[in-house]
Amino acid sequence: MAAPLSDGERRKQISVRGIAGLGDVAEVRKSFNRHLHFTLVKDRNVATPRDYFFALAHTVRDHLVGRWIRTQQHYYERDPKRIYYLSLEFYMGRTLQNTMVNLGLQNACDEAIYQLGLDLEELEEIEEDAGLGNGGLGRLAACFLDSMATLGLAAYGYGIRYEFGIFNQKIVDGWQVEEADDWLRYGNPWEKARPEYMLPVHFYGRVEHSPEGVKWVDTQVVLAMPYDTPVPGYKNNTVNTMRLWSAKAPNDFNLQEFNVGDYIEAVLDRNLAENISRVLYPNDNFFEGKELRLKQEYFVVAATLQDIIRRFKSSKFGCQDPVRTSFETFPDKVAIQLNDTHPALSIPELMRILVDVEKVDWDKAWEITKQTCAYTNHTVLPEALERWPVSMFEKLLPRHLEIIYALNQTHLDHVAALYPGDVDRLRRMSVIEEGDCKRINMAQLCVVGSHAVNGVARIHSDIVKNTVFKDFYELEPEKFQNKTNGITPRRWLLLCNPGLADVIAEKIGEGFVTDLSQLKKLLDFINNETFIRDVAKVKQENKLKFSAYLEEHYKVKVNPSSMFDVQVKRIHEYKRQLLNCLHAITLYNRIRSDPSKSFVPRTIMIGGKAAPGYHMAKMIIKLITSIGEVVNNDPYVGDKLKVIFLENYRVSLAEKVIPAADLSQQISTAGTEASGTGNMKFMLNGALTIGTMDGANVEMAEEAGEENLFIFGMRVEDVEALDRRGYNAREYYDRVPELRQAVDQIASGFFSPRDPGCFRDVVNMLMHHDRFKVFADYEAYIKCQGQVDQLFMDPREWTKKVIRNIACSGKFSSDRTITEYAREIWGVEPSATKIPPPNLPRD
């Protein structure tokens, strides 16, 4: 089998990224050398690979800066409605290659670097991932920024510049061990500190009511320092901004309290303030009610709203003086999108600014707030919904507590008028939950304070309306919408799978890059033998490349013609990595019982991080690695089956594994996964999906035809019926011999001979309190996996299904998602106009 082309060799082929002009190449070389000698190496005689990476990053950044300034000038002149996307997570991954793709510079850089005797791919590998997110929610925010810039929207991402992002995962003796992710250690070439826009954020203190109004006094101040990162659109010269806040102690922080002369202690205490932006909370779909987390949430909201209001008032380029003083037009000029409940404090904070600071009438302020804010719900799992203790609010944000109480009263009065005497409804709909510990329900605050509430896949939006917010939906049905998630085709096709992008572009042109629905044109080529062969060849090359990566990094030799069966996502009981484990054990037992029988060879890869405090998730990782230990070293099995845990799964690893996958596992219990976006990435990159009717799988099956995915298991209504009947795991255990055998092996220590009781917690959970009903779907799953094997043995038919899936994945572009947000929530229209590049005069 021929070795795959390296990116360097592929440079010589015509590519979807265009052919580099010689002038561009010379310009890049010149700029690279200048940065290398004058910016970085200076008085050192020798350059390191990291110096080369920084020289290239600065060279590429030079192309961004002029466009960035011009974009901002363009916005100030046109004064469009601005979109503010508030998120506590932005999972950006690496920036270099993405910027080169979006600016159309990749070939010029590749050629220039090659001429200088360096390897572009090696330089790209030096860049640290910006891991400022846990998983889906943060990665979605990153895709949305790309789409907003590509669609020419005046949009800003606002979040926190965590010094330490999501931890690095090491696997030691099969267990997850966390290491701090010191991603800023060598500096970040893409960010620009903006100390001139530093802002104060207040905490603690008390509230004074007087005839002149309300004052929040005696507060502790922390400064928010903005760092701006450019976000380029695809080949349209638009460069938007992601502004991340970093916490800084003011110079007098705590010094006045140390008048006894303990100056050293006082200065050391500055860390307390700066801890706010120190570390990302590593929980996904789980609420942790820590005071530091509430501080982070208020910190980003308070700094951002001051910035939004400053920009609204001045709205002239480079002008700091207020031009607008009336807030009447605020919702016409500002849209605030709350990415989950984490930035929910925007609602009381905007009220506080309007009423206390700007002296707007309360009712008017409430109207403005509701028209400005919109809320995206990301989960229906009860343990994920934020409920903050009132006592914590009272101490940390006393004025906001008063405002929430007042807003809640108005809201409950309204409900009581419509449903007289329905006390139970009032209790359910109150933003304040009564009980041993009074709590503020942040999701309900978001619903009450927003003009639009959306779920992130059709099935999820229906569940939101019918269960989680049923009462609110009955009250204001017009508020509720669906916005099915999407992914950016620039990163998730062009950048990570250039071979496939080339093959597609040859057949249908390059328009699909900004209009993914054009992939539908591929339906004409499903029976085209050349195209079938080309698509299969690209997949095989990607598999060879990833096999080489696995061998280098994991010291494991995989069979590149085996089926690459991949499940990569956060480790969580609801995502049911355990169902995958049971299948792996069942396959192993079948091979052992008849080694001479012919089997479809499989390489099962599972990757993902477990929240450090999530015991069961960590046990699941240990089980996966233990199964791998037994299976991979069994001579009877050979290369028929391999089980590999992909360590430290992150954006840059996703870019390698997704293009190489044959089978994508999306097997959550129906009704638990809000949407999923990994499922879309696999579909676009030519993997077939085995999945339940959950999240966006439902719409994927609708687009491609259910017969072109491997759909199995309970639907939402089956899960509900089983809940009413009562789920009894033992029934399945007693009835299904292969399931019983697998569970007994886990329980007896077959996979953990040195510690036979190692997995007793896993077995106990599966048998007695499994909320996600793994056994109930086991038989259907195993049967469905048999159908996967059948099809895989017919490569031509398999590839035809792959082509159909790629052709039908157009709906799942984040460009489509953002277009819907823009028109139906923010009231703005995407624009195809190109801003003139910096070397041409402006219109």
Residue, then its C-alpha position, 0 to 999 in steps of 0.5 A: m500500500a502506498a504511503p500517504l502524501s505528505d502535505g509538502e508533496r500535496r503542495k505540488q498538486i492543484s488544491v482547493r486552497g489555490i495556487a500560490g503566486l510567486g510574489d506572495v511567496a517572496e513576500v512571505r519569505k521576506s517577512f518571515n526572515r525579518h521577524l526571525h532576525f529582528t523580533l525574536v532571535k535578536d542577540r541569539n545566534v541560533a533559532t529554535p523550532r519555536d522561533y520559526f513557529f513564532a516568526l511564521a505566526h507573526t508573518v501571518r498576523d501581519h496580514l490580519v492587522g490591516r484588515w482588522i483595523r479596516t473592519q472596525q473602521h467599517y463598522y463604526e462608519r456604518d454603525p450596524k447592530r452589533i452582536y455580542y456572543l457571551s460565553l465562559e468558554f471558547y475552545m479555539g484550538r490552534t490558530l495558525q493554520n485556520t488563519m492561513v486558510n481563511l486569508g488564502l495564504q496557506n499555499a504561499c506560506d507552505e511554499a515559502i517555508y519549504q524554500l527555507g528548508l523547513d516543514l510547515e506541518e512541523l511548525e504547526e505542531i508547535e502551536e499550543d491549543a487554546g483550550l479555553g473550553n470543556g467540549g461542545l459548548g466552547r467549541l460551538a462558540a469557536c465555530f460561531l465566531d468563524s461563521m459570524a466573521t465569514l457572514g460579515l456580521a459586526a460580532y464580538g465574542y466575549g469571555i475569560r482569558y484563563e491562564f490555565g485552560i482545560f487540563n492536559q490528560k495523562i494516562v498513568d497505569g490506565w488512570q487519568v491524571e490531570e496536568a495544568d495546561d500552561w498554554l501561555r508559557y511561551g506567549n500567545p502570538w495572536e492576542k493583543a493586550r488592550p490596557e487602555y480599555m481596562l475596567p473596574v468590576h465590583f464585588y461584595g459591599r452593601v446597598e444604600h437606598s436614598p431619594e437620589g436612587v440606589k448605590w452599591v458601596d464599600t465594594q472590593v474592586v478587581l480590574a478587567m484587562p482585555y486581550d483581543t484576538p482577531v477572528p478572520g472570515y473566509k476570504n472576505n477581509t472581515v476580521n472580527t474580535m474575540r475579547l477575553w478579560s484577565a483579572k488584575a488587582p488594583n494597586d491599592f488592593n488590600l494595602q489599606e487593610f494592612n496598616v499594621g505594616d505587613y506590606i509583603e502580605a498585602v502585595l501577595d494578597r493581590n493573587l486573590a483578585e487575580n485568581i478570578s481568571r486563573v483556571l477554567y472549571p473542568n466540568d461539562n454538563f455538571f454544575e459546581g456551586k463554588e464562589l470563585r465560579l460565580k465570581q468568574e461569571y459576574f466578572v465577564v458580564a460586568a466588564t463586557l456590559q461596560d464595554i458594550i455600553r461604551r461602544f453604544k454611546s460613542s459609536k465613532f471610530g477611535c472616539q471615547d466621547p459619548v454620542r448617544t445618551s438615550f437608551e431608547t435605541f439600545p435593542d436596535k443597536v445591541a444584541i446579547q446572546l447568552n451561551d447557556t446560563h453562565p452569563a445569565l448575570s447579564i440580565p440583572e447587571l444590565m438592569r443595574i446599569l440602566v436603573d442605578v447608573e443611567k437613571v432609566d425608569w424601571d419598567k423601561a429598563w426591563e423592556i430594554t433588557k428583555q429586547t436585548c438579551a437572548y438565551t441558548n439552552h444547552t442541556v436538559l440534565p438536571e445536575a447541569l442546571e445552575r442554581w446559586p444559593v441566595s446566601m452567596f449572592e447576598k454576600l457577593l452581589p447584594r444589589h443583584l439579589e435585590i434586582i432579581y427579587a424585584l424582577n421575580q415579583t413582577h413576573l409572579d404577579h403576571v403569572a398569578a393574574l393569568y392563573p389565579g389560585d394556581v399556587d403550584r404553578l407559581r412555585r414552579m415558575s419562581v426564579i427563587e426556589e424555596g427550600d432548606c437552601k434558597r436558590i436562584n434558578m439561573a435558567q428560569l432567570c434567563v427565560v424571564g429576562s430574554h426575548a428569545v429562548n432556543g434549544v440546539a437541535r429540533i428534538h432538544s428544543d421540543i423537550v425544552k418546551n414540553t418538560v424543562f420550561k413547559d410552564f414558560y412555554e405555555l405562558e409565552p410560546e412565541k419566545f421559544q425557537n430551535k437553532t440546530n447547531g452547526i460546525t465551520p466547514r473551514r476548520w472541519l473540512l478544508l483545514c483538517n481534510p484537504g484531500l477530501a476538500d480537493v476531491i469535492a472541489e474537482k467535482i462541484g467547484e469551491g462554492f461549498v466552502t461558504d455554502l455547504s448546501q452545495l454538497k447536494k450536487l455530489l448526489d449526482f456522483i454517487n454511482n460515479e466509479t472514479f469518484i467512489r474510488d477517489v473518496a475511498k482513496v482519501k479515506q485510506e490515506n487519512k487512515l495511514k497517516f493516523s496509523a503512523y501517528l498512533e504508532e509514533h505517539y502510542k507505540v501501538k501498531v494498528n491495521p490500517s485496513s481495519m475499520f476505524d471505529v471512533q467515539v471521541k467526546r467528554i467521558h460521561e455516563y449519558k454518552r454511554q462509553l460503557l455501551n461501547c465497552l460492552h460491544a468491545i468485550t462481546l467482539y473479543n469473546r466471539i473471536r476467542s470462542d472461534p479464532s478461525k472464523s473470519f471477522v471484520p477487523r476493527t480498531i476501536m478508539i475511545g477518547g475524552k477527558a473526565a471531570p477531575g471530580y467525576h469518579m464514575a467517568k474516571m472508572i470508565i477510562k480505567l475500564i477502557t484502558s484495561i480492556g485494551e490491555v487484555v485485548n491488544n496482548d492476546p495472541y488469539v486476537g492478533d490484529k482482528l481487534k484493537v482497543i485504544f484510549l486516545e489520550n488528551y483528546r483536544v481540538s488538534l487531535a480531533e483534526k487528525v482522528i475525524p478524517a481517518a474514522d470509518l464509524s462514528q459512535q453517537i450512542s447517548t440515551a435518547g433525550t439526553e444529548a442536546s445536539g452534539t457537533g462531533n456527529m456532524k464533523f464525522m458525517l462531513n468527513g466521510a464516516l458513517t454514524i451508528g447512533t440513537m435517535d438523539g440530538a442532531n442525529v435525528e436531523m442527520a437521519e432526516e437529511a441523509g435518509e435513516e437507511n444511510l445511518f445505523i440507527f438503533g435503540m430506544r426513542v425518547e418515547d420508549v425511554e419515557a415508557l420504560d421510566r414509567r414501567g421501571y427500568n430493571a437492569r437484571e432482566y436484561y442481564d438474566r435474559v441475554p447470555e453475551l451481556r451477562q458474560a461481559v458483565d461477569q468478566i468486568a465484575s470478576g476481575f478478568f480485565s483487572p487481574r491485579d485488582p479483581g474488585c477494581f470495577r465493582d462500582v461500575v458493575n454496581m451502577l450498571m446493575h442497580h442505578d443506571r439512569f442511562k439504561v445501558f443494558a436496555d439498548y445492548e441487544a439492538y446495538i450489538k445487532c446494529q454493529g453486525q449490520v455495520d460489519q456486513l456493509f464494511m465487507d462491501p467497500r463500494e457500497w460502504t463508500k456510496k453511503v459515505i458519499r450520500n452522507i457527505a452530500c447531505s451534511g450541508k445543513f450542519s454548517s454553522d453558517r446556516t445556524i448563524t444565518e438563522y440566529a441573525r434573522e430570527i433572533w438578532g434582527v440583522e442580515p448577513s452580508a456577502t460584501k467584501i471589505p476592500p483589502p488594506n492595499l486598496p483604497r476604501d470605497 
